[in-house]
Every structure is written in structure tokens, then in C-alpha cells.
Amino acid sequence: MDSKRILVAEDQTDIRDVLVMNLQSAGYAVSSVADGRAALHAETDQAHDLLILDWMMPGLDGLELCKTLRARGSSTPILMLTAKSTELDRVLGLELGADDYLTKPFSLAELLARVKALLRRSDLMRQAQGAQHTGGETLRNGELHIVPSKRQAVLRGQGLDFTALEFDLLLYFTQHPGRVFSRSELLNAVWGYSHDGYEHTVTTHINRLRAKLEHDPLRPEYILTVRGAGYKMRDTPPHHAP
């Protein structure tokens, strides 16, 4: 099996070299660049399986690069590295399309765990998109239909496009209609970790789901906020006789 291709964009040479060395030791095929424009050219020339982008880079920073790639329709998983620690900074990166982020300083073990999780979800999404079978269980909640085996979501007869993490979050909600989850519980169940300070990842992904699911994201009908407790998928409505 070919090694997964990872592009590291980091302007600090010492950090970049450490990332490349450890990712290569983990069995990945790694390319590296020192600025955002070089990263954009590298990803345009040959698509990678995962992008690790530093927020603060010369020329084109990680945030603008992420925004540019998503505007082009790229669904490649993006892990953002940031020295910025405010809530607004974290949310902004996620809203512009990053799948996950790590705040510097971080442990290499944690970075490798995040990389593995993002690649696994991306593989599942590609396998489902390439599947030829049409069977499999369908989960329904009103006009929302989800086929987990094909990683497909259809709302009012129209297919929805999600990143791998967005789909996993939606699937988890749909599998537990009416159950209230805290952000920490969702982070642990869907992302696979529960470190303090990363709950905003959940909030932003819920906002992204609502933007695709709801007629009015400010008045959601499917993914509801339970004040002081967390979020839930609405209870499954009763089936109506035709």
C-alpha cells in the first residue's frame, strides 16, 4: 500500500524539520515548504492526503491558504498549527475550513494521533464514495436520510457534501436522536480526544453542519442547542402513513 502523502507548511525551520522527521518515521511520505504560496503551488501540482499548515506564514498565511483551498472545492483534511490561543482565533480557523487544530507547544504524540484520526476518516469517506453497492441501513430523521455504509446524507431528496469530520459528527447525532451531549462528550466520541481547550472545535463544526442542513441556521430544526447542557439531534418524528 502506498504511503499517505502529507504536506507540511511551516516557516520555522527547526519545527518543520522535527515534524518531517517524525512523520516520516511513522511511515508517511512527507513534503515540506516554508510559506503559504509554496504550499498552494505544491498542493495544486499534486494533491496530498493531509495538509499540516502553520497559521503564521509569510506571503500567504495558513488561514488564507485554508480559505483558498476550500473555495476551490478541496476536501483534503487540514490540521492547523497555531501559536494563537484566543477563542476567536481558534473558531476563525475552523470556520474557514480547517478540520482540527493544535496550539503550540504540542506533543509529537498528540500530533501523530490527530494525523492518524484525520486520515482514517478521509479513507472511510473515499471508500464509501467508491462503493458500488446500494444496500445498507438507512437512518431517517424527517427528511434527512443517512446511509452510514456509503457515508451519504440526503436532505429533501438532495445529496449533501460534508467533510469526513462533519459527516462523523452528523452520523453520531443521528444515531442518538433526542440525547443531549456536552461538547466534551462529542469531542471524545467523534474526534477521539477530550483535551481541555479544544471544545470550540465541536461548536464550529456544529455551525458548519447547520449551515448545510437548516433552512435558517439561526433557528435550527435538526441539531438543537440545549441551554447549559450541550446539543442534541431532534427526536425522530413519527412516521406518517402515505
C-alpha positions in Angstrom: 0.0 0.0 0.0 1.3 3.5 -0.9 2.3 5.7 1.9 -0.1 8.6 2.7 1.2 11.9 1.3 1.4 14.7 3.8 2.4 18.3 3.1 3.8 20.3 6.0 3.8 24.1 5.6 5.8 25.7 8.4 8.1 28.7 8.2 10.2 27.9 11.3 13.0 25.5 10.1 13.5 23.7 13.4 9.8 22.9 13.9 9.4 21.9 10.2 12.4 19.6 10.3 11.1 17.9 13.5 7.6 17.4 12.0 9.0 16.0 8.8 11.4 13.6 10.6 8.7 12.2 12.9 6.0 11.9 10.2 8.5 10.0 8.0 9.4 7.8 10.9 5.7 7.0 11.3 5.6 5.8 7.6 4.2 8.8 5.8 5.6 10.3 2.6 6.2 13.9 3.6 6.8 17.1 1.6 7.6 20.4 3.2 7.6 24.1 2.3 8.3 27.3 4.2 5.4 29.5 3.2 1.8 29.5 2.2 2.3 30.3 -1.5 4.7 27.4 -1.9 2.2 25.2 -0.2 -0.6 26.3 -2.6 1.6 25.5 -5.6 2.6 22.1 -4.1 -1.0 21.1 -3.4 -2.0 22.4 -6.9 0.7 20.3 -8.6 0.0 17.1 -6.7 -2.9 16.6 -4.2 -1.9 15.3 -0.8 -3.8 13.2 1.6 -3.4 15.6 4.5 -2.2 19.2 5.0 -0.5 20.5 8.1 -0.5 24.2 8.0 1.1 26.8 10.3 -1.2 29.7 10.9 1.5 32.4 10.7 3.5 32.1 7.5 4.9 34.8 5.2 3.2 35.6 1.9 0.1 33.6 2.4 -0.8 32.5 5.9 -2.4 29.2 6.9 -5.8 30.8 7.3 -5.9 32.3 3.9 -4.5 29.2 2.4 -7.2 27.1 4.0 -9.8 29.5 2.8 -8.5 29.4 -0.7 -8.3 25.6 -0.9 -11.9 25.2 0.4 -13.1 27.8 -2.1 -11.7 25.6 -4.8 -13.7 22.7 -3.6 -10.8 20.8 -1.9 -11.9 18.4 0.8 -8.4 17.4 1.8 -8.1 17.2 5.6 -6.4 20.2 7.1 -4.7 20.3 10.6 -3.9 23.8 11.6 -0.9 24.6 13.9 -1.3 27.9 15.8 0.5 29.9 18.4 -2.6 32.0 18.8 -4.6 31.0 21.8 -7.7 33.1 21.9 -11.1 31.6 21.3 -11.8 33.9 18.3 -8.6 32.8 16.6 -9.4 29.1 17.0 -13.0 29.5 15.8 -12.0 31.6 12.8 -9.6 28.8 11.6 -12.3 26.2 11.9 -15.0 28.3 10.3 -12.8 28.8 7.2 -12.5 25.1 6.7 -9.8 23.6 9.0 -10.7 20.1 10.3 -8.7 20.3 13.5 -6.0 22.4 15.2 -3.2 22.1 17.6 -2.0 25.0 19.8 1.8 25.4 20.1 3.5 24.0 22.0 2.1 20.5 21.4 3.5 17.0 21.9 4.5 15.0 18.8 2.5 12.0 20.1 -0.6 14.2 20.1 0.1 15.4 16.6 0.6 11.9 15.3 -2.7 10.8 16.9 -4.6 13.7 15.2 -3.0 12.9 11.9 -3.9 9.2 12.1 -7.5 10.1 13.0 -7.9 12.6 10.2 -6.5 10.2 7.6 -8.7 7.3 8.8 -11.9 9.4 8.4 -10.7 10.5 5.0 -10.1 6.9 3.9 -13.6 5.9 5.1 -15.1 8.7 3.1 -13.2 7.7 -0.1 -14.1 4.1 0.3 -17.8 4.9 0.7 -17.7 7.2 -2.3 -16.1 4.4 -4.4 -18.5 1.7 -3.2 -20.7 0.1 -5.9 -23.3 -1.5 -3.7 -26.6 0.2 -2.9 -27.6 -1.6 0.2 -27.1 -0.8 3.8 -29.1 0.5 6.7 -30.6 4.0 6.3 -31.1 6.3 9.3 -34.0 8.7 9.0 -35.0 11.8 10.8 -37.8 13.5 9.0 -36.5 14.4 5.5 -32.9 13.7 6.5 -31.7 10.3 5.3 -28.2 8.9 6.1 -26.7 5.7 4.8 -23.7 5.1 7.1 -22.2 2.3 5.0 -22.0 4.7 2.0 -21.3 7.8 4.1 -24.1 9.5 2.3 -26.5 12.1 3.6 -29.7 13.2 1.7 -32.0 16.0 2.8 -35.3 16.6 1.0 -34.0 14.5 -1.9 -30.8 16.4 -2.3 -27.4 15.0 -1.5 -25.3 16.9 1.0 -21.5 17.3 0.8 -19.6 17.0 4.1 -16.0 16.8 5.2 -15.2 13.5 6.8 -15.4 15.0 10.3 -18.7 16.8 9.6 -20.2 13.5 8.5 -19.0 11.7 11.5 -20.5 14.3 13.8 -23.8 14.3 11.9 -23.9 10.5 12.0 -23.3 10.4 15.7 -26.1 12.8 16.4 -28.4 10.9 14.1 -27.6 7.6 15.8 -28.7 9.1 19.1 -31.8 11.3 18.5 -33.0 13.2 21.4 -29.9 12.5 23.5 -28.1 15.6 24.9 -24.3 15.7 24.5 -21.9 18.1 26.0 -19.1 19.5 23.8 -16.6 17.4 25.8 -18.6 14.2 25.2 -18.8 14.9 21.5 -15.1 15.7 21.3 -14.3 12.4 22.9 -16.8 10.4 20.9 -16.2 11.9 17.4 -12.7 13.3 17.4 -11.3 10.7 19.8 -9.8 13.0 22.4 -11.0 15.2 25.2 -8.3 17.7 26.0 -9.3 20.9 27.6 -9.3 23.9 25.4 -10.5 22.2 22.2 -14.2 22.2 22.7 -14.6 25.1 20.3 -13.8 22.6 17.5 -17.2 21.0 18.2 -19.1 24.3 18.3 -17.7 25.4 14.9 -18.4 22.0 13.3 -21.9 22.2 14.5 -22.3 25.6 13.0 -20.9 24.2 9.7 -23.5 21.4 9.8 -26.3 23.8 10.5 -25.3 25.9 7.5 -25.8 22.9 5.3 -28.8 21.3 7.0 -31.0 24.1 8.1 -33.3 26.5 6.3 -32.4 29.0 8.9 -29.2 28.1 10.8 -30.1 30.7 13.5 -33.4 28.7 14.1 -32.2 25.1 13.7 -34.7 22.3 13.4 -32.4 19.3 13.4 -29.4 20.0 15.6 -30.6 21.8 18.7 -28.9 23.7 21.4 -29.9 22.7 25.0 -29.0 25.7 27.1 -26.5 24.9 29.8 -26.1 21.3 28.7 -25.0 20.9 25.1 -26.5 19.8 21.8 -28.8 17.2 20.5 -30.4 15.9 17.3 -34.1 16.4 17.5 -36.2 13.4 18.5 -37.1 11.2 15.5 -40.5 12.4 14.3 -43.2 9.7 14.0 -43.7 8.1 10.6 -46.7 9.3 8.7 -48.8 6.9 6.7 -48.6 7.6 3.0 
